[in-house]
Amino acid sequence: MIPVVPVRKPAPDETALIGAVPPVDPKAAEPDAAGAAGDDGPRRGERVVKLRPERTDEGYQSVYSELTRPTVGSRIRGTVRVSGELLITFGLVVLLFAGYEVWGKSAIVSAHQDDLTSQLAQAWDDGGTDPTVGPTASAAPLAPPAEGKPIAGLYIPKLDKHWVVVQGVSQKDIRYAPGHYPQSALPGQIGNFAVAGHRNRATFWRLDELKNGDPIVVESQTDWFVYHVAQTRIVRPNQIEVVAPVPGQPTATPTKAMLTLTTCNPKFNNYQRLIIHAELVSTAPKSAGRPVELGD
């Protein structure tokens, strides 16, 4: 018997395999329950959520999932977050305002006080008539000071403060300086030299610290007038008799020279008035030097 010789199949052409696409199993191509082909499901720590369109009157406009859809809790958290941001903004505004009241306004008043000091020194150097008279004189000033113009210097050694006093007590007059009540006496004159000032840190902020016997010094063109605190009072805004020639006695005739300082009370409010009454104890010409109450 002749043995059967197996027929050898020709070797496949290697170039024919280039670009060939392997067959795809239809079952493997179908997405599984997680929605990913060939995936074994969500990995550890992942959560698969189905998206759901939200229908409105105008059609499907937004697509939400059960995680991103607004809930009562998310709305409350959003409201709390917005409220917190508003409160922080309001707090910053309050801090800025407080900073302006403490430092900004003081700097502005100081700058204007420097300017008023220069104006007063210039007026005195020019040899203008000094409207102030001595404590025993009875003649009226030759010419009343103009509204808003500087007329005198005011010193409170205990508070280490010094201001230029202007004529007038309107809001415009006392914006940057204490103001002299126009109908009251002038420095050193028999009667009541009455001065009003704002209760801010640049002006009469610490006026409540004055006690009986504390000196207050007033400077005119030619003289120094030293007053001592005699009384501190808190009154209503309509009690204008405190600036009368004899404080508290509007019809009485004055017999001595006094000084009255008025300001708002309490601090940051104005429903009361803080009143400081002082009596003249000594007068000295400026040529004799500064009074001892002001130090060197």
Buried (B, 14 or more C-beta within 10 A) or exposed (E): EEEEEEEEEEEEEEEEEEEEEEEEEEEEEEEEEEEEEEEEEEEEEEEEEEEEEEEEEEEEEEEEEEEEEEEEEEEEEEEEEEEEEEEEEEEEEEEEEEEEBBEBBBEBBEEBBEBBBEBBEEBBEEEEEBBBBBBEEEEEBEEEBEBBBBBBBBBBBBBEBBBBBBBBBEEEBBBBBBBBBBEBBBBBBBBBBBBBBBBBBBBBBBBBEBEEEBBBBBBBBEBBBBBBBBBBBEBEEEBBEBBBBBBBEEEEEBEEBBBBBBBBBEBEEEEBBBBBBBEBBBBBEBEEEBBEBBEE
